[in-house]
Amino acid sequence: MRTFIALTAAIAAMTWVTMPCAALAAQKLTPKEIQTEFFDGKSFVAATTSGTKFKMTFATDGKVTREPQDKSGQKGEGTWKLSKDGFCTTWQGKSATCYTLVNVEKNKWSVVRGATTVAVWSK
């Protein structure tokens, strides 16, 4: 009986300890949350999965710019718009590409296309 009580208490304690962690699980931002958090004209850092860093600025008028922060990467200008599930960008000379944005930890978001993370944004 003591073993049963000890085991029950241990399981209850583990459940209580792990429950707060579930609240920190990755969460997809709504288009409105993306606009509020990022598309306000303030710059932030974006890094590709290969490590190239850019200063990104999404203006409230629908324009976007990127400036490389090191020798790799290309400067770019384009436009952005919200989509049903996230947002889309159209860079000069390119077709529109749409993404979702997932908050993975405090001040860090994954930019996802389909099931693939293509960049990480941080503030």
GUTILUM-760688 format. One line per 8 residues: for each residue z, x, y of C-alpha. Coordinates in Angstrom, 1 decimal, always signed. Example, Ala and Ser with C-alpha at 12.3 -4.5 7.8 and 13.67 -1.06 7.14 Angstrom:
residues 2
+7.8/+12.3/-4.5; +7.1/+13.7/-1.1
This chain:
residues 123
+0.0/+0.0/+0.0; +0.8/+2.9/+2.4; -2.6/+4.3/+1.8; -4.3/+1.0/+2.6; -2.3/+0.6/+5.8; -3.1/+4.2/+6.8; -6.8/+3.8/+6.0; -6.9/+0.5/+8.0
-5.2/+2.1/+11.0; -7.6/+5.1/+10.8; -10.7/+2.9/+10.8; -9.4/+0.8/+13.7; -8.7/+4.0/+15.7; -12.2/+5.3/+15.0; -13.8/+2.0/+16.0; -11.9/+2.0/+19.3
-12.8/+5.7/+20.0; -16.5/+5.1/+19.3; -16.9/+1.9/+21.2; -16.9/+3.5/+24.7; -19.6/+5.8/+23.5; -21.9/+2.9/+22.7; -21.7/+1.9/+26.4; -23.2/+5.2/+27.3
-26.2/+4.7/+25.1; -29.7/+5.1/+26.7; -30.7/+2.1/+28.7; -34.1/+1.2/+29.9; -34.3/+0.4/+33.6; -36.0/-2.7/+34.9; -38.9/-2.4/+37.3; -36.6/-3.5/+40.2
-34.0/-0.9/+39.2; -36.7/+1.8/+39.1; -37.8/+0.8/+42.6; -34.3/+0.8/+44.0; -33.3/+4.1/+42.4; -36.4/+6.2/+42.9; -39.1/+4.5/+45.0; -37.3/+4.8/+48.3
-39.0/+7.8/+49.9; -36.3/+10.3/+48.9; -37.4/+13.3/+46.8; -36.0/+14.2/+43.4; -36.7/+16.7/+40.6; -39.0/+15.9/+37.7; -39.5/+18.3/+34.8; -42.2/+18.1/+32.2
-41.3/+18.5/+28.5; -42.7/+22.0/+28.8; -40.4/+22.9/+31.6; -42.6/+22.7/+34.7; -40.6/+21.3/+37.6; -41.9/+19.2/+40.5; -40.4/+17.7/+43.6; -41.4/+14.1/+43.4
-41.5/+11.6/+46.3; -42.3/+7.9/+45.8; -42.7/+6.3/+49.2; -41.9/+2.7/+49.8; -45.6/+2.1/+50.8; -46.9/+2.7/+47.3; -47.8/+6.4/+47.7; -46.5/+9.2/+45.5
-46.6/+13.0/+45.9; -45.6/+15.9/+43.6; -45.1/+19.5/+44.6; -44.7/+22.2/+42.0; -41.4/+24.1/+42.2; -42.7/+27.2/+40.5; -46.1/+28.9/+39.8; -47.2/+26.5/+37.1
-48.1/+22.9/+37.9; -50.5/+21.3/+40.4; -49.7/+19.6/+43.6; -50.8/+16.0/+43.6; -51.1/+12.7/+45.5; -51.5/+9.2/+44.2; -50.2/+5.7/+44.2; -47.5/+3.8/+42.3
-46.9/+0.2/+41.4; -44.4/-1.7/+39.3; -45.5/-3.1/+36.0; -44.0/-5.7/+33.7; -41.9/-3.1/+31.8; -41.7/-0.2/+34.3; -44.1/+1.5/+36.6; -47.7/+2.9/+36.7
-49.0/+5.9/+38.7; -52.6/+6.7/+39.6; -53.2/+10.3/+40.7; -56.3/+11.2/+42.7; -59.3/+11.3/+40.4; -57.4/+9.9/+37.4; -56.9/+6.5/+35.7; -53.6/+4.6/+36.0
-50.9/+5.5/+33.4; -47.8/+3.3/+32.9; -44.3/+4.3/+31.9; -40.8/+3.1/+31.2; -37.7/+4.8/+32.5; -34.6/+5.3/+30.4; -31.2/+6.4/+31.7; -30.0/+9.0/+29.2
-27.0/+10.4/+31.0; -25.5/+10.4/+34.5; -28.2/+11.3/+37.0; -30.8/+12.0/+34.2; -33.6/+9.7/+33.2; -36.4/+10.1/+30.6; -39.9/+9.0/+31.6; -41.4/+7.4/+28.5
-45.1/+6.6/+27.7; -45.3/+4.5/+24.5; -42.7/+6.2/+22.3; -43.0/+9.7/+23.8; -40.8/+11.2/+26.5; -43.2/+13.0/+28.9; -40.8/+14.1/+31.6; -37.2/+14.0/+32.8
-36.1/+13.0/+36.3; -32.8/+14.1/+37.8; -30.9/+13.6/+41.0
